[in-house]
Each structure stands twice: as structure tokens, then as C-alpha cells.
Amino acid sequence: MTKEIAEEIEKIVKKKGIDRSAVIRELLKIGIQEFKLKEALELVRERKVTVWKAAEIAGLTYREMLEKLREHNVPFPITEEELARELEEISGE
């Protein structure tokens, strides 16, 4: 662990008033969640997984995943054929 990281952890310990190991566990949890979200967003961007699967990977609901796609400017993964079918269904043709 670098000196800078150790100092940041100590600042959090003092601010939150909890022990060092609890702070480290909380930071690891946050880091893991962020890692999983980043991985899920990248897989959607690459069209390797569906939004449902990405939500599962990230540990989010489908609606939460849709919001994350929007927040991170990741387009909803839909093929031209799927889009044409959706448009046909909407227009009733």
C-alpha cells in the first residue's frame, strides 16, 4: 500500500469514526462494485451481452442498468433487424 493510500484511509477513519479494517472493507466493496459495473458497461458496448445479463453482472436491476447506460453514454444494444421489427410493430405494418 502506498503512503498516499494509507493517508487517505486514515482521513476516512477519522472522518467516519470507524476502525481501519472496516474502512478498507467498505472501500473494497465500492471498488468491486465499480469494477463490475465498468465490466458490464464494456460488454454491452461491445454487444457481447444483453442489458439483462449486464445488470446481473453488475448486481443491478434492469432499470438501474438502463440508467447506468444513459449515465455512461452507452447506446442500447439493438441490431438493425431488431429495430426494424420494433418499428413495424409500433406502426402496425
C-alpha positions as CSV (number, residue, x, y, z in Angstrom):
1,M,0.0,0.0,0.0
2,T,1.4,3.4,-0.9
3,K,1.8,6.2,1.6
4,E,-0.8,8.3,-0.2
5,I,-3.4,5.5,0.0
6,A,-2.6,4.9,3.7
7,E,-3.0,8.6,4.4
8,E,-6.4,8.7,2.6
9,I,-7.6,5.7,4.6
10,E,-6.6,7.4,7.8
11,K,-8.5,10.5,6.8
12,I,-11.6,8.4,6.2
13,V,-11.1,6.6,9.5
14,K,-11.0,9.9,11.4
15,K,-14.0,11.3,9.5
16,K,-16.2,8.2,9.8
17,G,-15.1,7.3,13.3
18,I,-14.8,3.6,12.5
19,D,-11.8,1.3,12.5
20,R,-9.3,0.9,9.8
21,S,-10.3,-2.6,8.7
22,A,-14.0,-1.5,8.4
23,V,-12.9,1.4,6.1
24,I,-10.8,-0.9,4.0
25,R,-13.7,-3.4,3.7
26,E,-16.0,-0.6,2.6
27,L,-13.6,0.7,0.1
28,L,-13.0,-2.8,-1.4
29,K,-16.8,-3.3,-1.7
30,I,-17.1,0.0,-3.5
31,G,-14.2,-0.8,-5.8
32,I,-15.6,-4.2,-6.6
33,Q,-19.0,-2.7,-7.4
34,E,-17.4,-0.1,-9.7
35,F,-15.2,-2.8,-11.4
36,K,-18.3,-5.0,-12.1
37,L,-20.2,-2.0,-13.5
38,K,-17.3,-1.0,-15.7
39,E,-17.0,-4.6,-17.0
40,A,-20.8,-4.8,-17.6
41,L,-20.9,-1.5,-19.5
42,E,-18.0,-2.5,-21.7
43,L,-19.6,-5.8,-22.5
44,V,-22.8,-4.0,-23.6
45,R,-20.8,-1.5,-25.6
46,E,-19.1,-4.4,-27.4
47,R,-22.5,-6.1,-27.8
48,K,-21.3,-9.2,-26.1
49,V,-24.1,-9.3,-23.5
50,T,-27.7,-8.2,-23.2
51,V,-28.8,-5.4,-20.9
52,W,-30.3,-8.1,-18.7
53,K,-27.0,-10.0,-18.4
54,A,-25.1,-6.8,-17.8
55,A,-27.4,-6.0,-15.0
56,E,-26.8,-9.4,-13.5
57,I,-23.0,-9.0,-13.8
58,A,-23.1,-5.5,-12.2
59,G,-25.5,-6.7,-9.5
60,L,-28.2,-4.1,-10.5
61,T,-31.8,-4.3,-11.6
62,Y,-32.7,-3.9,-15.2
63,R,-33.9,-0.4,-14.7
64,E,-30.8,0.6,-12.8
65,M,-28.7,-0.8,-15.6
66,L,-30.6,1.2,-18.1
67,E,-29.9,4.3,-16.1
68,K,-26.2,3.4,-16.0
69,L,-26.1,3.0,-19.7
70,R,-27.6,6.5,-20.0
71,E,-25.2,8.0,-17.5
72,H,-22.2,6.5,-19.2
73,N,-23.4,7.2,-22.8
74,V,-23.5,3.6,-23.8
75,P,-26.1,3.0,-26.5
76,F,-28.8,0.5,-26.0
77,P,-27.6,-2.7,-27.9
78,I,-30.1,-3.3,-30.7
79,T,-29.4,-4.6,-34.1
80,E,-30.8,-3.0,-37.3
81,E,-33.1,-6.0,-37.7
82,E,-34.5,-5.7,-34.2
83,L,-35.0,-2.0,-34.7
84,A,-36.9,-2.6,-38.0
85,R,-39.1,-5.2,-36.3
86,E,-39.8,-2.9,-33.4
87,L,-40.7,-0.1,-35.8
88,E,-43.0,-2.4,-37.8
89,E,-44.8,-3.4,-34.6
90,I,-45.2,0.2,-33.5
91,S,-46.5,1.3,-36.9
92,G,-48.8,-1.7,-37.2
93,E,-47.4,-2.6,-40.7
